[in-house]
Amino acid sequence: MRLLTAAPSDGAAWIRRAFQVFFRQPFGLAGLFSMCALIAYALSWIPVVGGALLPILAPMASLLFMIAARRAAAGERPLPETVAILLAGGRPRLVELLKLGLAYLVASLLAMLLFMAIDGGATAAWMDTVATAASSPTPAPPPLPDSRLLFASVSRLVLLALLSVPFWHAPALVFWGRQGWAKSLFFSTLAIWRNKGAFAVYGLCWFGLSLVFAMVFSILVALLGVPQAPSLSAGLVVVSAISFYLTLMYTSLWFTVAGCFEIDDDEEARPEPPPPTPEKETLS
């Protein structure tokens, strides 16, 4: 894999390509997202261990969408071949992906501890106040967040953004580039720094789309009367809208990789090189 330089306008092009590919294979990509969501939901019910497995398997889930989007862009079916391609990657690559997941778990815990130190309990106190106001006999408007809560929210977004930088391209670098987990984190950070203009546009576009999606979502909720009289059909519409948006975001991951790295077409099929055999000493 060779590092490329992307123009700032490529950030918007990555999202546009994600829309095009999604509408080319909507059921396959949506089915992949549903499969990952069901697995995540099942793992969340496992006491203690389930919460740790989710971040450990997160790099593999991102890689599944990269493989699926790459296949969909080539006119091929995302499912079920995507899972088979991942499993056929070989034991060394799967082990490195698990190591990458463990690193993501540790980094997430450190980020959480740092956020708790910055927050100082402001978020929990505000949520308790909102819950108390909502459960009181006389309805009262929810309290406005104070400056500490706003600062904590901004800090959390900054921490999440910094956490995503080294892990953004790392699954692809492990799978297609055959890099170790630590090396993939370094080159992922280097790629984003080198193409920071494109990623700035990419982030701003998703921020704008998020605002549009939030407005459309609010209108749907109001029209369907979900808060007053939720129904099965209304719930399906809401869940489908959220799934559509998240599937698009995950689909765009592959195009950020393809815009920052040059990947050979035969890298998936190329087998792992055999381990070197030690030379035998000739006795005389």
SVG drawing of the C-alpha trace seen along z (x, -y; Angstrom):
<svg xmlns="http://www.w3.org/2000/svg" viewBox="-51 -29 85 63">
<polyline fill="none" stroke="black" stroke-width="0.4" points="0.0,0.0 1.3,-3.4 0.3,-6.6 -1.5,-9.1 -2.4,-12.8 -6.0,-13.8 -7.4,-17.2 -9.7,-18.9 -12.6,-18.5 -12.1,-14.7 -13.7,-14.7 -17.1,-15.5 -16.5,-13.1 -16.0,-10.2 -19.5,-10.8 -21.0,-11.2 -19.5,-7.8 -20.9,-6.3 -24.4,-7.4 -23.9,-6.0 -22.7,-2.7 -25.3,-2.3 -28.2,-2.8 -26.4,-0.3 -26.5,2.4 -28.9,1.1 -30.1,4.5 -26.6,6.0 -25.1,3.1 -28.2,2.6 -28.2,6.4 -24.5,6.2 -25.3,3.3 -28.3,5.3 -26.1,8.3 -23.4,6.3 -26.1,4.5 -27.7,7.8 -24.3,9.2 -23.5,6.0 -26.9,6.3 -26.4,9.9 -22.9,9.2 -24.3,6.3 -26.3,8.8 -23.3,10.7 -22.4,9.6 -19.0,7.9 -17.3,9.5 -19.9,8.2 -19.0,4.6 -15.3,5.3 -16.0,7.4 -17.7,4.6 -14.6,2.3 -12.4,5.4 -14.5,6.4 -15.0,2.8 -12.0,2.8 -13.3,6.0 -16.8,4.5 -15.2,1.4 -13.2,3.7 -16.3,5.7 -17.9,2.5 -14.7,1.6 -14.6,4.9 -18.4,4.7 -18.2,1.2 -15.2,2.2 -17.2,5.1 -20.3,3.0 -18.3,0.4 -17.0,3.1 -20.6,4.3 -20.3,7.4 -22.6,8.5 -21.5,7.5 -23.1,10.5 -22.2,13.3 -18.8,13.0 -17.6,10.2 -17.5,12.4 -15.8,15.1 -13.1,12.7 -12.4,11.5 -12.1,15.1 -10.0,16.1 -7.5,13.4 -5.5,15.9 -4.7,16.3 -1.9,13.7 -4.2,10.9 -7.0,12.0 -4.7,12.0 -3.4,8.5 -7.0,7.3 -7.7,8.7 -4.6,6.9 -5.9,3.8 -9.2,4.3 -7.5,4.7 -5.6,1.5 -8.9,-0.2 -10.3,1.1 -7.4,-0.3 -7.5,-3.6 -11.3,-3.9 -10.9,-3.2 -8.2,-5.8 -10.3,-8.3 -13.3,-7.6 -11.1,-8.1 -9.8,-11.4 -13.3,-12.6 -14.6,-11.7 -11.7,-13.8 -12.6,-16.7 -16.3,-16.4 -16.2,-16.3 -19.7,-14.8 -21.4,-17.7 -23.1,-15.5 -24.4,-13.1 -25.7,-16.0 -27.5,-17.6 -29.1,-14.3 -30.3,-13.7 -31.8,-17.2 -33.6,-16.6 -35.0,-13.3 -36.2,-14.9 -37.9,-17.7 -39.6,-15.2 -40.9,-13.0 -42.3,-15.9 -46.2,-16.3 -46.0,-19.8 -44.1,-19.7 -41.1,-22.1 -38.9,-23.0 -35.6,-21.1 -32.7,-23.1 -30.2,-24.7 -26.8,-23.2 -24.2,-25.2 -20.7,-26.2 -19.1,-23.1 -21.4,-20.8 -20.8,-22.6 -17.1,-22.4 -17.3,-18.7 -19.4,-18.0 -16.8,-19.8 -14.0,-17.9 -15.7,-14.6 -16.1,-15.3 -12.4,-16.3 -11.4,-13.1 -13.5,-11.0 -12.0,-12.7 -8.5,-12.2 -9.3,-8.5 -10.6,-7.8 -7.5,-9.2 -5.0,-6.3 -7.7,-3.7 -9.4,-5.1 -7.3,-3.3 -5.7,-0.8 -8.0,2.2 -7.4,1.7 -3.7,1.4 -3.6,4.6 -5.8,6.5 -4.6,5.2 -1.2,3.8 -0.3,6.7 1.0,4.3 1.2,5.0 -1.3,3.3 1.2,0.7 2.5,-0.1 -1.0,-0.5 -1.8,-3.0 1.2,-5.1 0.4,-5.1 -3.3,-5.8 -2.4,-8.9 0.2,-9.9 -2.4,-9.5 -5.0,-11.7 -2.4,-14.4 -1.2,-14.4 -4.8,-14.7 -6.2,-16.8 -7.8,-19.2 -9.9,-16.4 -10.8,-15.0 -11.9,-18.5 -14.3,-18.7 -15.4,-15.2 -16.2,-16.0 -18.0,-19.2 -20.1,-17.5 -21.2,-14.8 -21.9,-17.5 -24.2,-19.2 -25.8,-16.0 -26.3,-15.2 -28.2,-18.5 -30.4,-17.7 -31.0,-14.2 -31.9,-15.4 -34.5,-17.8 -36.0,-15.1 -36.0,-12.7 -37.8,-15.2 -40.4,-15.8 -41.0,-12.1 -41.3,-11.6 -43.8,-14.5 -45.9,-13.3 -46.0,-9.7 -46.8,-10.7 -44.1,-8.5 -43.8,-10.2 -47.6,-10.2 -48.7,-6.9 -45.8,-4.8 -46.7,-2.1 -44.9,0.8 -44.9,-0.9 -43.6,-4.2 -40.8,-2.4 -39.8,-0.6 -39.7,-3.9 -37.5,-5.5 -35.1,-2.5 -34.9,-2.3 -34.0,-6.0 -31.2,-5.6 -29.9,-2.5 -29.9,-4.1 -27.8,-7.0 -25.3,-4.9 -24.9,-2.5 -24.0,-5.4 -21.4,-6.6 -19.8,-3.1 -19.9,-2.7 -17.9,-5.9 -15.0,-4.4 -13.8,-2.5 -13.6,-5.6 -11.5,-7.4 -9.1,-4.5 -9.0,-4.3 -8.4,-8.1 -5.4,-7.9 -3.8,-4.6 -3.2,-2.8 -4.3,0.8 -3.4,3.6 -6.4,5.5 -4.8,8.9 -3.9,8.1 -7.0,9.9 -6.2,13.1 -2.5,13.1 -1.7,15.7 0.3,15.0 4.0,15.5 5.3,18.6 7.4,18.1 11.2,18.2 12.8,21.6 16.0,21.6 19.1,22.6 20.5,25.9 24.1,26.0 26.2,28.5 28.3,30.7 31.6,31.9"/>
</svg>
